[in-house]
Amino acid sequence: MSEGKTTIAPDVLMSIARLTTLQVDGVSRLCLEPAGVNRLFRRGFRDGIRIEVEDDTVYVDVNVSLKNDVNIREVSRNIQGQIARALSEMVGMQVGQVNIYIEDIDYSGEPEA
């Protein structure tokens, strides 16, 4: 008997990346990619996460809004590390890159000027 093949649906990878990102301290929410011409031509971008798979290697772009009282660099690195770990451990795929795009800082709960 030969071994079969396992195929991971792109939505599974998206869910792993999305849920992992939202669990990182300092992340407020996911953001859609900023509007513009490039958005019309980019495929696979949904809910602030874009996943591409090439030769069993996953490439991830994440657009996030962070809380106002966090170290942006530290939170970004935490997101990268957590997504890479989750994808590697859960589906056994190699992670090529995890790119973080900070789209906004949320100042909720503070008085408006």
C-alpha contacts under 8 A as a table, 3 or more apart, distances in Angstrom:
res1	aa1	res2	aa2	distance
8	I	12	V	6.72
8	I	13	L	7.51
8	I	91	V	7.69
9	A	12	V	5.42
9	A	13	L	7.00
10	P	13	L	5.20
10	P	14	M	6.23
10	P	51	I	7.49
11	D	14	M	4.89
11	D	15	S	6.05
12	V	15	S	5.11
12	V	16	I	6.24
13	L	16	I	5.17
13	L	17	A	6.22
13	L	51	I	7.37
13	L	87	L	7.27
14	M	17	A	5.22
14	M	18	R	5.96
14	M	49	I	6.69
14	M	50	R	7.50
14	M	51	I	6.71
15	S	18	R	5.05
15	S	19	L	5.94
16	I	19	L	5.44
16	I	20	T	5.94
16	I	83	I	7.67
16	I	86	A	7.06
16	I	87	L	6.96
17	A	20	T	5.21
17	A	21	T	6.04
17	A	49	I	7.33
17	A	83	I	5.68
17	A	86	A	7.77
17	A	87	L	7.55
18	R	21	T	5.25
18	R	22	L	6.32
18	R	30	L	7.93
18	R	47	D	7.97
18	R	49	I	6.77
19	L	22	L	5.24
19	L	23	Q	6.39
20	T	23	Q	5.29
20	T	24	V	6.82
20	T	79	I	7.68
20	T	82	Q	6.61
20	T	83	I	6.05
20	T	86	A	7.31
21	T	24	V	5.54
21	T	27	V	7.24
21	T	79	I	5.78
21	T	82	Q	7.57
21	T	83	I	6.95
22	L	27	V	6.12
22	L	28	S	7.44
22	L	29	R	6.62
22	L	30	L	7.53
23	Q	27	V	7.54
24	V	27	V	5.91
24	V	75	V	7.42
24	V	78	N	6.95
24	V	79	I	6.33
24	V	82	Q	7.89
25	D	75	V	7.20
26	G	66	L	5.73
26	G	67	K	5.33
26	G	69	D	7.84
26	G	70	V	5.89
26	G	75	V	6.26
27	V	30	L	7.99
27	V	64	V	7.03
27	V	65	S	6.34
27	V	66	L	4.55
27	V	67	K	6.01
27	V	75	V	7.49
28	S	64	V	7.49
28	S	65	S	5.48
28	S	66	L	4.82
28	S	67	K	5.34
28	S	106	D	6.88
29	R	64	V	5.92
29	R	65	S	5.32
29	R	66	L	6.97
30	L	47	D	6.61
30	L	48	G	5.25
30	L	49	I	7.89
30	L	62	V	7.74
30	L	63	N	5.94
30	L	64	V	4.39
30	L	65	S	6.02
31	C	47	D	6.69
31	C	48	G	4.81
31	C	63	N	5.27
31	C	64	V	5.11
31	C	65	S	6.33
31	C	103	E	6.80
32	L	46	R	7.10
32	L	47	D	5.79
32	L	48	G	4.47
32	L	49	I	8.00
32	L	63	N	6.58
33	E	39	R	7.05
33	E	45	F	7.75
33	E	48	G	6.14
33	E	63	N	6.44
34	P	39	R	7.48
34	P	103	E	7.84
35	A	38	N	8.00
35	A	39	R	6.24
36	G	39	R	5.57
36	G	40	L	7.30
37	V	40	L	5.57
37	V	41	F	7.24
38	N	41	F	5.37
38	N	42	R	6.34
39	R	42	R	5.28
42	R	45	F	6.82
44	G	50	R	5.68
44	G	51	I	6.56
44	G	52	E	7.71
45	F	48	G	6.69
45	F	49	I	5.77
45	F	50	R	4.42
45	F	51	I	7.35
46	R	49	I	5.59
46	R	50	R	6.49
48	G	62	V	5.75
48	G	63	N	4.88
48	G	64	V	6.90
49	I	60	V	7.10
49	I	61	D	5.73
49	I	62	V	4.72
49	I	63	N	6.46
50	R	60	V	5.65
50	R	61	D	4.95
50	R	62	V	6.51
51	I	58	V	6.90
51	I	59	Y	5.77
51	I	60	V	4.74
51	I	61	D	6.60
52	E	58	V	5.86
52	E	59	Y	5.11
52	E	60	V	6.54
53	V	56	D	6.17
53	V	57	T	5.51
53	V	58	V	4.61
53	V	59	Y	6.21
54	E	57	T	5.29
54	E	58	V	6.64
54	E	59	Y	7.98
56	D	93	M	6.21
56	D	94	Q	6.66
57	T	93	M	6.19
57	T	94	Q	4.84
57	T	95	V	5.42
57	T	96	G	5.77
58	V	93	M	6.88
58	V	94	Q	6.24
58	V	95	V	4.74
58	V	96	G	5.66
58	V	97	Q	7.23
59	Y	95	V	6.26
59	Y	96	G	5.36
59	Y	97	Q	4.95
59	Y	98	V	6.08
60	V	97	Q	6.14
60	V	98	V	4.68
60	V	99	N	6.15
61	D	98	V	5.87
61	D	99	N	4.72
61	D	100	I	6.05
61	D	101	Y	7.47
62	V	98	V	7.47
62	V	99	N	6.16
62	V	100	I	4.95
62	V	101	Y	5.99
63	N	100	I	6.14
63	N	101	Y	4.70
63	N	102	I	5.96
63	N	103	E	6.23
64	V	100	I	7.44
64	V	101	Y	6.30
64	V	102	I	5.23
64	V	103	E	5.75
64	V	104	D	7.05
65	S	102	I	5.94
65	S	103	E	5.57
65	S	104	D	4.54
65	S	105	I	5.37
65	S	106	D	6.54
66	L	70	V	7.53
66	L	72	I	7.65
66	L	102	I	7.26
66	L	104	D	6.51
66	L	105	I	4.93
66	L	106	D	6.05
67	K	70	V	6.23
67	K	105	I	5.71
67	K	106	D	5.07
67	K	107	Y	6.80
68	N	105	I	5.54
68	N	106	D	5.63
68	N	107	Y	5.58
70	V	75	V	7.22
71	N	74	E	5.37
71	N	75	V	6.20
72	I	75	V	5.27
72	I	76	S	6.03
73	R	76	S	5.15
73	R	77	R	6.20
74	E	77	R	5.21
74	E	78	N	6.15
75	V	78	N	4.97
75	V	79	I	6.19
76	S	79	I	5.12
76	S	80	Q	6.28
76	S	100	I	6.29
77	R	80	Q	5.02
77	R	81	G	6.10
78	N	81	G	5.16
78	N	82	Q	5.96
79	I	82	Q	5.24
79	I	83	I	6.04
79	I	100	I	7.80
80	Q	83	I	5.41
80	Q	84	A	6.13
80	Q	98	V	5.48
80	Q	99	N	7.28
80	Q	100	I	7.34
81	G	84	A	5.21
81	G	85	R	6.05
82	Q	85	R	5.12
82	Q	86	A	5.98
83	I	86	A	5.11
83	I	87	L	6.08
83	I	98	V	7.52
84	A	87	L	5.41
84	A	88	S	6.03
84	A	95	V	5.86
84	A	98	V	7.23
85	R	88	S	5.16
85	R	89	E	5.93
86	A	89	E	5.27
86	A	90	M	5.70
87	L	90	M	5.34
87	L	91	V	5.65
87	L	92	G	6.67
87	L	93	M	6.35
87	L	94	Q	7.78
87	L	95	V	7.32
88	S	91	V	5.85
88	S	92	G	4.55
88	S	93	M	5.06
88	S	94	Q	5.99
88	S	95	V	6.92
89	E	92	G	5.47
89	E	93	M	7.93
95	V	98	V	7.58
102	I	105	I	7.87
107	Y	110	E	6.07
